[in-house]
Amino acid sequence: MGKHPKFDKLDRYFEKGKDFQLTDAQYEKMTGIPLPKDGQYTMKKSSLAKHATKNGYYVAEVQEKTVYFKKK
């Protein structure tokens, strides 16, 4: 089993209440682990998707090494 991401640095984006996006490099710098390679997994089942849902967001799209978050 791999390392678990640390989402505390991402929470500031969720707290703003606006849609946002992160590149894979930003994600890795903030969480300490690389973005999952499978876009569908990232959107639906990843710990990132679960954390986004917990904060009132969803992963709308994963495209060209960028993750797009939308407020529910």
QUIFENSUL-V724912 format. One record per residue. N is the residue number from 1. RES is the residue in one small letter. NEAR is the number of other ideal C-beta (glycine too) atoms within 8 Angstrom. Layout:
N/RES/NEAR
N/RES/NEAR
//
This chain:
1/m/1
2/g/4
3/k/5
4/h/6
5/p/9
6/k/8
7/f/9
8/d/5
9/k/8
10/l/11
11/d/9
12/r/7
13/y/9
14/f/12
15/e/6
16/k/7
17/g/6
18/k/5
19/d/8
20/f/8
21/q/8
22/l/12
23/t/8
24/d/11
25/a/7
26/q/8
27/y/13
28/e/11
29/k/6
30/m/10
31/t/11
32/g/7
33/i/8
34/p/6
35/l/11
36/p/8
37/k/3
38/d/6
39/g/7
40/q/6
41/y/9
42/t/14
43/m/12
44/k/8
45/k/5
46/s/11
47/s/7
48/l/14
49/a/13
50/k/9
51/h/10
52/a/12
53/t/9
54/k/6
55/n/8
56/g/8
57/y/11
58/y/10
59/v/15
60/a/8
61/e/7
62/v/10
63/q/6
64/e/3
65/k/6
66/t/10
67/v/13
68/y/12
69/f/15
70/k/8
71/k/8
72/k/5
//
